[in-house]
């Protein structure tokens, strides 16, 4: 199962897996639509897109904070 949410205007989703009596909730992730040099295009909650900076360590800058690639998907 997947859950979605609005994170400060940006779309995020995460996988939730139930194994027996245990529930595993994965990290919330932004959705990257594309890359262009030192920026990435991410999906907003209203289905628009926005360009955000991406650094040499594959971190995106969203809502005043850097997020590693563990927190985005494409």
C-alpha positions as CSV (number, residue, x, y, z in Angstrom):
1,X,0.0,0.0,0.0
2,X,1.2,3.6,-0.6
3,X,0.3,6.7,1.4
4,X,0.5,10.2,0.0
5,X,0.7,13.6,1.7
6,X,1.1,17.3,1.1
7,X,4.5,18.4,2.5
8,X,4.6,22.2,2.4
9,X,3.0,22.1,-1.1
10,X,5.1,19.2,-2.4
11,X,3.8,15.7,-3.2
12,X,5.3,12.9,-1.1
13,X,4.5,9.2,-1.0
14,X,5.7,6.2,1.0
15,X,5.3,2.5,0.9
16,X,3.6,0.8,3.9
17,X,4.1,-3.0,4.1
18,X,2.3,-5.3,6.6
19,X,4.0,-8.6,7.4
20,X,2.0,-10.6,9.8
21,X,1.5,-8.3,12.8
22,X,4.3,-6.0,11.9
23,X,3.9,-2.8,9.8
24,X,6.9,-1.3,8.0
25,X,6.6,2.3,7.0
26,X,9.3,3.5,4.6
27,X,10.6,7.1,4.3
28,X,8.4,9.8,2.9
29,X,9.8,10.6,-0.6
30,X,9.5,13.5,-3.0
31,X,8.9,12.6,-6.7
32,X,11.5,13.8,-9.1
33,X,10.2,14.4,-12.6
34,X,13.5,15.2,-14.2
35,X,17.0,16.6,-13.9
36,X,18.8,19.5,-15.6
37,X,22.4,20.2,-14.5
38,X,22.3,21.5,-11.0
39,X,18.5,21.4,-10.6
40,X,15.7,18.8,-10.4
41,X,12.1,19.2,-11.2
42,X,9.8,17.9,-8.5
43,X,6.1,17.2,-8.3
44,X,4.0,19.6,-6.3
45,X,0.9,18.5,-4.4
46,X,-1.3,20.4,-6.9
47,X,0.3,18.3,-9.7
48,X,2.3,21.3,-11.0
49,X,6.1,21.0,-11.0
50,X,8.9,23.1,-9.6
51,X,12.6,23.3,-10.1
52,X,14.8,22.9,-7.0
53,X,18.6,22.9,-6.6
54,X,20.4,19.5,-6.5
55,X,24.0,19.4,-5.2
56,X,27.0,17.1,-6.1
57,X,25.9,14.8,-3.2
58,X,22.5,14.2,-4.9
59,X,20.7,16.2,-2.3
60,X,17.7,18.3,-3.2
61,X,16.8,21.6,-1.5
62,X,13.1,21.7,-0.7
63,X,11.3,24.0,1.8
64,X,14.6,25.3,3.3
65,X,16.2,21.9,3.9
66,X,18.5,19.5,2.0
67,X,17.2,16.0,1.5
68,X,19.4,13.1,0.4
69,X,18.4,10.6,-2.3
70,X,16.9,8.4,0.5
71,X,14.1,10.9,0.4
72,X,13.3,11.2,-3.3
73,X,12.4,8.9,-6.1
74,X,12.1,9.2,-9.9
